[in-house]
Amino acid sequence: IFTERFDGFLAPSQPMTLRLHHLIQHIGLMLGGNPGATLCRKLGIWVSKDSVLRRILQLSPSPTEPLEVIGIDDWAYRRGQRYVSVK
């Protein structure tokens, strides 16, 4: 079978365009699985909540700078009193 490659438009063996793939990723990042799938359905994109979450998991984490300060917020209740430690 001979097929034509559409670089920058379609990834090989993918059922959707790269633009649609990125749109679902952004919706998933903003809303999550179930709400993201609901918004996609209202926009006419029929995907499941698992598909939305799978698109999010395909993102690679961006490199970050080394941490200089780590803040720790911790609180607990003990016999009606509140103990709080910050940083």
Biopython code that builds the backbone (N, CA, C, O; Angstrom):
import numpy as np
from Bio.PDB.StructureBuilder import StructureBuilder

atoms = [
    (1, "ILE", "N", (0.856, -1.172, 0.000)),
    (1, "ILE", "CA", (0.000, 0.000, 0.000)),
    (1, "ILE", "C", (0.898, 1.230, 0.000)),
    (1, "ILE", "O", (1.807, 1.359, 0.820)),
    (2, "PHE", "N", (0.625, 2.114, -0.925)),
    (2, "PHE", "CA", (1.379, 3.358, -0.995)),
    (2, "PHE", "C", (0.520, 4.479, -0.444)),
    (2, "PHE", "O", (-0.618, 4.676, -0.871)),
    (3, "THR", "N", (1.073, 5.206, 0.502)),
    (3, "THR", "CA", (0.337, 6.335, 1.079)),
    (3, "THR", "C", (1.208, 7.567, 1.050)),
    (3, "THR", "O", (2.436, 7.484, 1.055)),
    (4, "GLU", "N", (0.565, 8.694, 1.020)),
    (4, "GLU", "CA", (1.279, 9.962, 1.033)),
    (4, "GLU", "C", (1.407, 10.466, 2.460)),
    (4, "GLU", "O", (0.441, 10.402, 3.220)),
    (5, "ARG", "N", (2.563, 10.960, 2.839)),
    (5, "ARG", "CA", (2.804, 11.506, 4.173)),
    (5, "ARG", "C", (2.414, 12.974, 4.197)),
    (5, "ARG", "O", (2.716, 13.719, 3.266)),
    (6, "PHE", "N", (1.747, 13.383, 5.257)),
    (6, "PHE", "CA", (1.356, 14.760, 5.450)),
    (6, "PHE", "C", (2.082, 15.295, 6.685)),
    (6, "PHE", "O", (1.487, 15.418, 7.756)),
    (7, "ASP", "N", (3.357, 15.610, 6.532)),
    (7, "ASP", "CA", (4.147, 16.090, 7.657)),
    (7, "ASP", "C", (3.611, 17.432, 8.153)),
    (7, "ASP", "O", (3.325, 18.331, 7.363)),
    (8, "GLY", "N", (3.480, 17.550, 9.472)),
    (8, "GLY", "CA", (2.972, 18.767, 10.072)),
    (8, "GLY", "C", (1.458, 18.853, 10.114)),
    (8, "GLY", "O", (0.903, 19.771, 10.718)),
    (9, "PHE", "N", (0.788, 17.911, 9.481)),
    (9, "PHE", "CA", (-0.668, 17.912, 9.472)),
    (9, "PHE", "C", (-1.230, 16.645, 10.116)),
    (9, "PHE", "O", (-2.110, 16.714, 10.975)),
    (10, "LEU", "N", (-0.720, 15.503, 9.698)),
    (10, "LEU", "CA", (-1.138, 14.214, 10.251)),
    (10, "LEU", "C", (0.087, 13.445, 10.712)),
    (10, "LEU", "O", (1.084, 13.373, 9.994)),
    (11, "ALA", "N", (0.018, 12.874, 11.900)),
    (11, "ALA", "CA", (1.071, 11.972, 12.355)),
    (11, "ALA", "C", (0.813, 10.603, 11.732)),
    (11, "ALA", "O", (-0.340, 10.248, 11.490)),
    (12, "PRO", "N", (1.864, 9.830, 11.468)),
    (12, "PRO", "CA", (1.642, 8.505, 10.870)),
    (12, "PRO", "C", (0.774, 7.622, 11.761)),
    (12, "PRO", "O", (0.979, 7.569, 12.974)),
    (13, "SER", "N", (-0.174, 6.945, 11.175)),
    (13, "SER", "CA", (-1.075, 5.988, 11.841)),
    (13, "SER", "C", (-1.914, 6.625, 12.937)),
    (13, "SER", "O", (-2.230, 5.967, 13.928)),
    (14, "GLN", "N", (-2.274, 7.869, 12.783)),
    (14, "GLN", "CA", (-3.116, 8.551, 13.761)),
    (14, "GLN", "C", (-4.468, 8.870, 13.132)),
    (14, "GLN", "O", (-4.526, 9.242, 11.960)),
    (15, "PRO", "N", (-5.564, 8.731, 13.896)),
    (15, "PRO", "CA", (-6.889, 8.961, 13.330)),
    (15, "PRO", "C", (-7.319, 10.430, 13.323)),
    (15, "PRO", "O", (-8.421, 10.742, 12.872)),
    (16, "MET", "N", (-6.466, 11.338, 13.815)),
    (16, "MET", "CA", (-6.852, 12.747, 13.872)),
    (16, "MET", "C", (-5.676, 13.635, 13.507)),
    (16, "MET", "O", (-4.522, 13.207, 13.539)),
    (17, "THR", "N", (-5.982, 14.871, 13.160)),
    (17, "THR", "CA", (-4.933, 15.821, 12.816)),
    (17, "THR", "C", (-4.177, 16.246, 14.066)),
    (17, "THR", "O", (-4.661, 16.085, 15.186)),
    (18, "LEU", "N", (-2.988, 16.789, 13.860)),
    (18, "LEU", "CA", (-2.193, 17.267, 14.984)),
    (18, "LEU", "C", (-2.886, 18.439, 15.683)),
    (18, "LEU", "O", (-2.793, 18.580, 16.903)),
    (19, "ARG", "N", (-3.575, 19.273, 14.915)),
    (19, "ARG", "CA", (-4.279, 20.413, 15.498)),
    (19, "ARG", "C", (-5.393, 19.963, 16.439)),
    (19, "ARG", "O", (-5.568, 20.536, 17.515)),
    (20, "LEU", "N", (-6.137, 18.952, 16.043)),
    (20, "LEU", "CA", (-7.194, 18.408, 16.896)),
    (20, "LEU", "C", (-6.599, 17.722, 18.126)),
    (20, "LEU", "O", (-7.144, 17.822, 19.225)),
    (21, "HIS", "N", (-5.487, 17.031, 17.935)),
    (21, "HIS", "CA", (-4.795, 16.376, 19.049)),
    (21, "HIS", "C", (-4.373, 17.413, 20.097)),
    (21, "HIS", "O", (-4.579, 17.204, 21.293)),
    (22, "HIS", "N", (-3.787, 18.527, 19.655)),
    (22, "HIS", "CA", (-3.360, 19.580, 20.579)),
    (22, "HIS", "C", (-4.556, 20.270, 21.238)),
    (22, "HIS", "O", (-4.474, 20.661, 22.402)),
    (23, "LEU", "N", (-5.655, 20.422, 20.516)),
    (23, "LEU", "CA", (-6.850, 21.020, 21.094)),
    (23, "LEU", "C", (-7.388, 20.160, 22.233)),
    (23, "LEU", "O", (-7.754, 20.683, 23.285)),
    (24, "ILE", "N", (-7.437, 18.845, 22.030)),
    (24, "ILE", "CA", (-7.910, 17.941, 23.077)),
    (24, "ILE", "C", (-6.949, 17.955, 24.266)),
    (24, "ILE", "O", (-7.388, 17.874, 25.413)),
    (25, "GLN", "N", (-5.642, 18.059, 24.006)),
    (25, "GLN", "CA", (-4.674, 18.159, 25.099)),
    (25, "GLN", "C", (-4.920, 19.405, 25.944)),
    (25, "GLN", "O", (-4.918, 19.331, 27.173)),
    (26, "HIS", "N", (-5.131, 20.540, 25.299)),
    (26, "HIS", "CA", (-5.353, 21.792, 26.029)),
    (26, "HIS", "C", (-6.656, 21.750, 26.822)),
    (26, "HIS", "O", (-6.708, 22.210, 27.963)),
    (27, "ILE", "N", (-7.688, 21.209, 26.226)),
    (27, "ILE", "CA", (-8.964, 21.082, 26.950)),
    (27, "ILE", "C", (-8.783, 20.162, 28.151)),
    (27, "ILE", "O", (-9.293, 20.447, 29.234)),
    (28, "GLY", "N", (-8.066, 19.071, 27.967)),
    (28, "GLY", "CA", (-7.820, 18.141, 29.066)),
    (28, "GLY", "C", (-7.000, 18.766, 30.180)),
    (28, "GLY", "O", (-7.260, 18.510, 31.356)),
    (29, "LEU", "N", (-6.014, 19.580, 29.831)),
    (29, "LEU", "CA", (-5.208, 20.245, 30.850)),
    (29, "LEU", "C", (-6.028, 21.243, 31.654)),
    (29, "LEU", "O", (-5.815, 21.403, 32.856)),
    (30, "MET", "N", (-6.954, 21.907, 31.001)),
    (30, "MET", "CA", (-7.763, 22.915, 31.685)),
    (30, "MET", "C", (-8.878, 22.303, 32.524)),
    (30, "MET", "O", (-9.157, 22.782, 33.623)),
    (31, "LEU", "N", (-9.523, 21.246, 32.017)),
    (31, "LEU", "CA", (-10.728, 20.739, 32.665)),
    (31, "LEU", "C", (-10.584, 19.348, 33.267)),
    (31, "LEU", "O", (-11.276, 19.031, 34.235)),
    (32, "GLY", "N", (-9.717, 18.519, 32.731)),
    (32, "GLY", "CA", (-9.613, 17.155, 33.221)),
    (32, "GLY", "C", (-10.352, 16.187, 32.314)),
    (32, "GLY", "O", (-10.688, 16.521, 31.178)),
    (33, "GLY", "N", (-10.603, 14.983, 32.824)),
    (33, "GLY", "CA", (-11.167, 13.911, 32.007)),
    (33, "GLY", "C", (-12.624, 14.060, 31.663)),
    (33, "GLY", "O", (-12.966, 14.286, 30.502)),
    (34, "ASN", "N", (-13.508, 13.937, 32.662)),
    (34, "ASN", "CA", (-14.953, 13.987, 32.404)),
    (34, "ASN", "C", (-15.424, 15.350, 31.891)),
    (34, "ASN", "O", (-16.103, 15.402, 30.865)),
    (35, "PRO", "N", (-15.087, 16.458, 32.570)),
    (35, "PRO", "CA", (-15.524, 17.754, 32.049)),
    (35, "PRO", "C", (-14.923, 18.069, 30.684)),
    (35, "PRO", "O", (-15.571, 18.701, 29.850)),
    (36, "GLY", "N", (-13.679, 17.629, 30.453)),
    (36, "GLY", "CA", (-13.054, 17.854, 29.152)),
    (36, "GLY", "C", (-13.767, 17.107, 28.045)),
    (36, "GLY", "O", (-13.972, 17.647, 26.957)),
    (37, "ALA", "N", (-14.149, 15.862, 28.316)),
    (37, "ALA", "CA", (-14.883, 15.075, 27.317)),
    (37, "ALA", "C", (-16.256, 15.689, 27.056)),
    (37, "ALA", "O", (-16.737, 15.674, 25.923)),
    (38, "THR", "N", (-16.890, 16.230, 28.103)),
    (38, "THR", "CA", (-18.202, 16.878, 27.931)),
    (38, "THR", "C", (-18.079, 18.103, 27.042)),
    (38, "THR", "O", (-18.900, 18.302, 26.147)),
    (39, "LEU", "N", (-17.052, 18.937, 27.278)),
    (39, "LEU", "CA", (-16.856, 20.117, 26.432)),
    (39, "LEU", "C", (-16.538, 19.707, 24.999)),
    (39, "LEU", "O", (-17.032, 20.324, 24.055)),
    (40, "CYS", "N", (-15.724, 18.680, 24.831)),
    (40, "CYS", "CA", (-15.403, 18.207, 23.482)),
    (40, "CYS", "C", (-16.664, 17.763, 22.745)),
    (40, "CYS", "O", (-16.822, 18.052, 21.559)),
    (41, "ARG", "N", (-17.565, 17.060, 23.441)),
    (41, "ARG", "CA", (-18.813, 16.631, 22.808)),
    (41, "ARG", "C", (-19.653, 17.827, 22.387)),
    (41, "ARG", "O", (-20.275, 17.808, 21.325)),
    (42, "LYS", "N", (-19.675, 18.883, 23.226)),
    (42, "LYS", "CA", (-20.439, 20.082, 22.860)),
    (42, "LYS", "C", (-19.821, 20.800, 21.665)),
    (42, "LYS", "O", (-20.514, 21.496, 20.924)),
    (43, "LEU", "N", (-18.500, 20.625, 21.481)),
    (43, "LEU", "CA", (-17.821, 21.217, 20.332)),
    (43, "LEU", "C", (-17.881, 20.320, 19.094)),
    (43, "LEU", "O", (-17.410, 20.701, 18.022)),
    (44, "GLY", "N", (-18.467, 19.119, 19.249)),
    (44, "GLY", "CA", (-18.585, 18.208, 18.115)),
    (44, "GLY", "C", (-17.421, 17.257, 17.974)),
    (44, "GLY", "O", (-17.259, 16.630, 16.927)),
    (45, "ILE", "N", (-16.600, 17.136, 19.014)),
    (45, "ILE", "CA", (-15.469, 16.212, 19.009)),
    (45, "ILE", "C", (-15.853, 15.042, 19.904)),
    (45, "ILE", "O", (-15.980, 15.213, 21.117)),
    (46, "TRP", "N", (-16.035, 13.881, 19.342)),
    (46, "TRP", "CA", (-16.501, 12.740, 20.116)),
    (46, "TRP", "C", (-15.310, 11.943, 20.626)),
    (46, "TRP", "O", (-14.762, 11.097, 19.919)),
    (47, "VAL", "N", (-14.922, 12.224, 21.853)),
    (47, "VAL", "CA", (-13.851, 11.488, 22.526)),
    (47, "VAL", "C", (-14.337, 11.083, 23.909)),
    (47, "VAL", "O", (-15.243, 11.705, 24.464)),
    (48, "SER", "N", (-13.733, 10.043, 24.459)),
    (48, "SER", "CA", (-14.094, 9.609, 25.803)),
    (48, "SER", "C", (-13.192, 10.304, 26.815)),
    (48, "SER", "O", (-12.191, 10.922, 26.452)),
    (49, "LYS", "N", (-13.563, 10.193, 28.092)),
    (49, "LYS", "CA", (-12.742, 10.797, 29.138)),
    (49, "LYS", "C", (-11.369, 10.145, 29.184)),
    (49, "LYS", "O", (-10.379, 10.807, 29.492)),
    (50, "ASP", "N", (-11.300, 8.850, 28.880)),
    (50, "ASP", "CA", (-10.014, 8.168, 28.867)),
    (50, "ASP", "C", (-9.119, 8.672, 27.741)),
    (50, "ASP", "O", (-7.903, 8.759, 27.905)),
    (51, "SER", "N", (-9.715, 9.004, 26.599)),
    (51, "SER", "CA", (-8.928, 9.546, 25.495)),
    (51, "SER", "C", (-8.362, 10.914, 25.849)),
    (51, "SER", "O", (-7.225, 11.229, 25.498)),
    (52, "VAL", "N", (-9.146, 11.720, 26.537)),
    (52, "VAL", "CA", (-8.668, 13.042, 26.955)),
    (52, "VAL", "C", (-7.499, 12.874, 27.920)),
    (52, "VAL", "O", (-6.482, 13.554, 27.781)),
    (53, "LEU", "N", (-7.630, 11.985, 28.889)),
    (53, "LEU", "CA", (-6.552, 11.761, 29.853)),
    (53, "LEU", "C", (-5.312, 11.164, 29.182)),
    (53, "LEU", "O", (-4.185, 11.482, 29.563)),
    (54, "ARG", "N", (-5.519, 10.305, 28.193)),
    (54, "ARG", "CA", (-4.382, 9.713, 27.476)),
    (54, "ARG", "C", (-3.594, 10.783, 26.735)),
    (54, "ARG", "O", (-2.367, 10.716, 26.675)),
    (55, "ARG", "N", (-4.290, 11.778, 26.165)),
    (55, "ARG", "CA", (-3.603, 12.872, 25.475)),
    (55, "ARG", "C", (-2.764, 13.691, 26.452)),
    (55, "ARG", "O", (-1.682, 14.161, 26.099)),
    (56, "ILE", "N", (-3.258, 13.865, 27.683)),
    (56, "ILE", "CA", (-2.498, 14.616, 28.691)),
    (56, "ILE", "C", (-1.239, 13.844, 29.075)),
    (56, "ILE", "O", (-0.171, 14.435, 29.231)),
    (57, "LEU", "N", (-1.361, 12.530, 29.227)),
    (57, "LEU", "CA", (-0.214, 11.723, 29.625)),
    (57, "LEU", "C", (0.861, 11.666, 28.549)),
    (57, "LEU", "O", (2.011, 11.345, 28.849)),
    (58, "GLN", "N", (0.513, 11.969, 27.304)),
    (58, "GLN", "CA", (1.493, 11.960, 26.226)),
    (58, "GLN", "C", (2.387, 13.190, 26.254)),
    (58, "GLN", "O", (3.417, 13.218, 25.580)),
    (59, "LEU", "N", (2.014, 14.203, 27.020)),
    (59, "LEU", "CA", (2.849, 15.393, 27.127)),
    (59, "LEU", "C", (4.123, 15.066, 27.883)),
    (59, "LEU", "O", (4.096, 14.321, 28.862)),
    (60, "SER", "N", (5.217, 15.611, 27.437)),
    (60, "SER", "CA", (6.470, 15.415, 28.169)),
    (60, "SER", "C", (6.652, 16.590, 29.129)),
    (60, "SER", "O", (6.341, 17.728, 28.780)),
    (61, "PRO", "N", (7.149, 16.322, 30.326)),
    (61, "PRO", "CA", (7.344, 17.417, 31.273)),
    (61, "PRO", "C", (8.421, 18.374, 30.780)),
    (61, "PRO", "O", (9.429, 17.952, 30.213)),
    (62, "SER", "N", (8.197, 19.661, 30.999)),
    (62, "SER", "CA", (9.178, 20.647, 30.570)),
    (62, "SER", "C", (10.322, 20.707, 31.571)),
    (62, "SER", "O", (10.104, 20.532, 32.770)),
    (63, "PRO", "N", (11.532, 20.950, 31.096)),
    (63, "PRO", "CA", (12.664, 21.023, 32.026)),
    (63, "PRO", "C", (12.530, 22.233, 32.939)),
    (63, "PRO", "O", (12.095, 23.303, 32.513)),
    (64, "THR", "N", (12.903, 22.052, 34.177)),
    (64, "THR", "CA", (12.806, 23.133, 35.147)),
    (64, "THR", "C", (14.186, 23.448, 35.705)),
    (64, "THR", "O", (15.116, 22.648, 35.605)),
    (65, "GLU", "N", (14.292, 24.623, 36.289)),
    (65, "GLU", "CA", (15.541, 25.010, 36.924)),
    (65, "GLU", "C", (15.641, 24.319, 38.283)),
    (65, "GLU", "O", (14.617, 23.937, 38.850)),
    (66, "PRO", "N", (16.841, 24.153, 38.810)),
    (66, "PRO", "CA", (16.979, 23.533, 40.132)),
    (66, "PRO", "C", (16.273, 24.356, 41.205)),
    (66, "PRO", "O", (16.257, 25.585, 41.143)),
    (67, "LEU", "N", (15.700, 23.688, 42.171)),
    (67, "LEU", "CA", (14.977, 24.354, 43.253)),
    (67, "LEU", "C", (15.952, 24.947, 44.253)),
    (67, "LEU", "O", (16.942, 24.316, 44.621)),
    (68, "GLU", "N", (15.663, 26.167, 44.688)),
    (68, "GLU", "CA", (16.494, 26.811, 45.703)),
    (68, "GLU", "C", (15.818, 26.770, 47.069)),
    (68, "GLU", "O", (16.482, 26.568, 48.086)),
    (69, "VAL", "N", (14.501, 26.959, 47.096)),
    (69, "VAL", "CA", (13.749, 26.979, 48.344)),
    (69, "VAL", "C", (12.542, 26.076, 48.175)),
    (69, "VAL", "O", (11.845, 26.139, 47.163)),
    (70, "ILE", "N", (12.300, 25.242, 49.164)),
    (70, "ILE", "CA", (11.120, 24.389, 49.162)),
    (70, "ILE", "C", (10.263, 24.794, 50.350)),
    (70, "ILE", "O", (10.727, 24.753, 51.490)),
    (71, "GLY", "N", (9.029, 25.181, 50.101)),
    (71, "GLY", "CA", (8.113, 25.556, 51.173)),
    (71, "GLY", "C", (7.250, 24.378, 51.572)),
    (71, "GLY", "O", (6.756, 23.643, 50.717)),
    (72, "ILE", "N", (7.069, 24.200, 52.858)),
    (72, "ILE", "CA", (6.260, 23.097, 53.362)),
    (72, "ILE", "C", (5.124, 23.684, 54.190)),
    (72, "ILE", "O", (5.372, 24.349, 55.196)),
    (73, "ASP", "N", (3.913, 23.451, 53.787)),
    (73, "ASP", "CA", (2.736, 23.842, 54.555)),
    (73, "ASP", "C", (2.191, 22.584, 55.211)),
    (73, "ASP", "O", (1.866, 21.611, 54.531)),
    (74, "ASP", "N", (2.094, 22.606, 56.499)),
    (74, "ASP", "CA", (1.623, 21.436, 57.217)),
    (74, "ASP", "C", (0.721, 21.903, 58.347)),
    (74, "ASP", "O", (1.038, 22.874, 59.034)),
    (75, "TRP", "N", (-0.392, 21.226, 58.544)),
    (75, "TRP", "CA", (-1.270, 21.569, 59.646)),
    (75, "TRP", "C", (-1.944, 20.318, 60.144)),
    (75, "TRP", "O", (-2.171, 19.372, 59.390)),
    (76, "ALA", "N", (-2.254, 20.322, 61.392)),
    (76, "ALA", "CA", (-2.913, 19.168, 61.994)),
    (76, "ALA", "C", (-3.773, 19.643, 63.146)),
    (76, "ALA", "O", (-3.499, 20.680, 63.750)),
    (77, "TYR", "N", (-4.809, 18.885, 63.448)),
    (77, "TYR", "CA", (-5.668, 19.197, 64.592)),
    (77, "TYR", "C", (-5.351, 18.226, 65.727)),
    (77, "TYR", "O", (-5.185, 17.026, 65.508)),
    (78, "ARG", "N", (-5.272, 18.762, 66.936)),
    (78, "ARG", "CA", (-5.028, 17.905, 68.089)),
    (78, "ARG", "C", (-5.828, 18.437, 69.270)),
    (78, "ARG", "O", (-5.538, 19.513, 69.793)),
    (79, "ARG", "N", (-6.797, 17.705, 69.669)),
    (79, "ARG", "CA", (-7.672, 18.064, 70.783)),
    (79, "ARG", "C", (-8.190, 19.494, 70.679)),
    (79, "ARG", "O", (-8.141, 20.264, 71.638)),
    (80, "GLY", "N", (-8.684, 19.825, 69.501)),
    (80, "GLY", "CA", (-9.309, 21.129, 69.324)),
    (80, "GLY", "C", (-8.348, 22.263, 69.063)),
    (80, "GLY", "O", (-8.796, 23.392, 68.862)),
    (81, "GLN", "N", (-7.041, 22.021, 69.055)),
    (81, "GLN", "CA", (-6.071, 23.071, 68.769)),
    (81, "GLN", "C", (-5.506, 22.864, 67.372)),
    (81, "GLN", "O", (-5.451, 21.743, 66.867)),
    (82, "ARG", "N", (-5.095, 23.949, 66.767)),
    (82, "ARG", "CA", (-4.541, 23.883, 65.407)),
    (82, "ARG", "C", (-3.048, 24.171, 65.471)),
    (82, "ARG", "O", (-2.643, 25.205, 66.000)),
    (83, "TYR", "N", (-2.233, 23.280, 64.945)),
    (83, "TYR", "CA", (-0.793, 23.473, 64.865)),
    (83, "TYR", "C", (-0.421, 23.695, 63.408)),
    (83, "TYR", "O", (-0.776, 22.895, 62.542)),
    (84, "VAL", "N", (0.281, 24.761, 63.143)),
    (84, "VAL", "CA", (0.603, 25.123, 61.760)),
    (84, "VAL", "C", (2.102, 25.363, 61.658)),
    (84, "VAL", "O", (2.681, 26.028, 62.516)),
    (85, "SER", "N", (2.730, 24.836, 60.631)),
    (85, "SER", "CA", (4.128, 25.163, 60.350)),
    (85, "SER", "C", (4.214, 25.542, 58.872)),
    (85, "SER", "O", (3.715, 24.821, 58.008)),
    (86, "VAL", "N", (4.840, 26.657, 58.596)),
    (86, "VAL", "CA", (5.007, 27.141, 57.235)),
    (86, "VAL", "C", (6.482, 27.321, 56.970)),
    (86, "VAL", "O", (7.183, 27.963, 57.753)),
    (87, "LYS", "N", (6.958, 26.766, 55.883)),
    (87, "LYS", "CA", (8.342, 26.838, 55.441)),
    (87, "LYS", "C", (9.210, 26.065, 56.301)),
    (87, "LYS", "O", (10.418, 26.014, 56.074)),
]
sb = StructureBuilder()
sb.init_structure("model")
sb.init_model(0)
sb.init_chain("A")
sb.init_seg("    ")
for serial, (resi, resn, name, xyz) in enumerate(atoms, 1):
    if name == "N":
        sb.init_residue(resn, " ", resi, " ")
    sb.init_atom(name, np.array(xyz, "f"), 0.0, 1.0, " ", f" {name:<3s}", serial, name[0])
structure = sb.get_structure()
